[in-house]
Amino acid sequence: MRYLVTGGAGFVGSHAVLALLDAGHQVCVLDDLSTGHREAVPAAADFVQCDLADAAATEAAVGRGRWDGVLHFAALSLVGDSMRDPFHYLRRNYITALNLVEASVRAGVKKIVFSSTAALFGGEDREPPIPETALIDPGSPYGESKFFIERVLHWADQVYGVRSACLRYFNAAGADPQGRAGEDHRPETHLIPLTIDAALGRRPGLKLFGRDYPTRDGSCIRDYVHVTDLADAHVRALDMLDDRSVVYNIGNGLGYSNLEVVQSVERVSGRKVPWEWAERRAGDPAVLVADSTTLREQTGWTPRYAELDRIVETALRWREAHPQGYGA
């Protein structure tokens, strides 16, 4: 099969490209490299530098050939930034996706897999685990922009018969177990790589926000899903789109606390992590854990790297091998 992957130079997108190539498919990556890295695109994949905000360029890129499906990862994705500049996030994520979906419809694409988010479920506490049927009430412009895109895909299905899979995942983490790809955000905002960098002495001491949550150790609990397992779910979702659209939550169903992440990094690295407690951040719910029952039952997906230490080990190995990230 031939697949087009937007944002394939980014963290999750690059791992999805590897999964598609490993399965024997042909892949073309579209990325504007605003946050992604050209070095993250495997040599076996074609690459087109394209800004999806440019409708004509998007039309030309999608029209390069026949595609058995499109996987859409490209997006602005920082919740905090979206609160500071909401209209930019709402406009950029919506317009780029709309341009892509329109071009895909005109090119005869019949399957789209969309990288959605658990941010659709808001910043308030929810009874875990969270199913797909939970109330959608985004707690940020970032989450709202992803919901806009889900609605675009709904109407692409209703009017044009384009089937879509909206994959609402929780906390992507880890790195390719073979060391071919890893996490390199600039700036980095995710807890596991920040904790690893603190352990390696590459950043100042870590701050854990909130020690008085109603959890087993007082810190927030999050559902970390290994990025390779996440990529596998995207590939499996393609097979579900022959005759219907689907929506899936993706997570381990296992919640790990902020403090447990620190402890895991210390175990795996053999180093102490410098850290301290800090005040809660506004909008941080105590527990976010996914109910992935529907995905598991319909696709046979199951996480292969569910244990926190295994997730941390792959992330640590990649960051040790790439002290300056990609291109170093």
Secondary structure, 3 states (H helix, E strand, C coil): CEEEEECCCCHHHHHHHHHHHHCCCEEEEEECCCCCCHHHCCCCCEEEECCCCCHHHHHHHHCCCCCCEEEECCCCCCHHHHHHCHHHHHHHHHHHHHHHHHHHHHCCCCEEEEEEEHHHHCCCCCCCCECCCCCCCCCCHHHHHHHHHHHHHHHHHHHHCCEEEEEEECEEECCCCCCCCCCCCCCCCCHHHHHHHHHCCCCCCEEEECCCCCCCCCCCEEEEEEHHHHHHHHHHHHCCCCCCCEEEEECCCCEEEHHHHHHHHHHHHCCCCCEEEECCCCCCCCEECECCHHHHHHHCCCCCCCCHHHHHHHHHHHHHHCCCCCCC
